[in-house]
Amino acid sequence: MGSLHSTDPTDLADIIEQWGKALTVDDLAGVIAVSIKQIYSLVKRGSLPHYRIASSIRFDPYKTAAWLRSQNA
């Protein structure tokens, strides 16, 4: 699935949930239209749910969508 930019966090959360596989830093940055540096900053602060596979960071689509929805609360 390609990236899609939108201003509605609910739509973005829906897109993320339908991604179908773990998102990479590049994937997530593209979907929510922020820099890769910002994604790494959120990960470093522990603000954004993620997991690591060796040195790679991945994001569960459902947890990431829930996080995004909580940012709009």
N, C-alpha and C positions, 0 to 999 in steps of 0.2 A: 504494500500500500504506500503510495506517495504521500508527501507532506501536504497539508492543507492549512492555510492561515485563516483564522477567524477571530473575531473579537469577543464572541460569546463563550465564556468558560464551560458552560454546559455542553455546547456543541463540541468543543475541544475534548472534553472528558468522554463524550460518546465516541468520538473518533479514536481516542486512545484505547478505549475498551474493546473496540472492534479490530484492533491492530492484528491480533491473532498470534503474536509471538512477543517475546521480550523485546523491549525497545533499547536501542543503544543511546549513548549521549547525543550523537548526531541526529538520530531519529527524533528524540524528544525535543531537542533545541529547535529543529525544523517545524515540528507540529505546533509548539506553543510560541514560536517566533521570538525566542530569546537567544542570546549568544551561548556558545558552548562553555565559555568561561563562567557564565552565570549558573549553568547547570552544575559544573564542578564545584562552584562556591556553595550552592545549596546542599550538595552531597557532603562536602567537607563539614558544614555546620550541623549536619544530621537532620536538616529540615525536610529533605526529600527522600521518601522511602526507596531503597535500592538494595541490590545485592552484588556481590563480586564473584566473578569466576576468574581465578588467578588474578591478573592485573586489570581485567576488563570490568567495567561497571555496566549493569543491566537494570532495567526497570520493569516490574510486573505491570502489565497494562491495567489491571483492576485496582491495584493499590495506588498506582499513579493517578488514575482517574478520580479515585476517592480523595486523594491529596489535593488535586486541582479543584474539585468541588468545594473542599473545605477552605480553600483560599478565597473563595467568593462569598463565604458565609458572613 
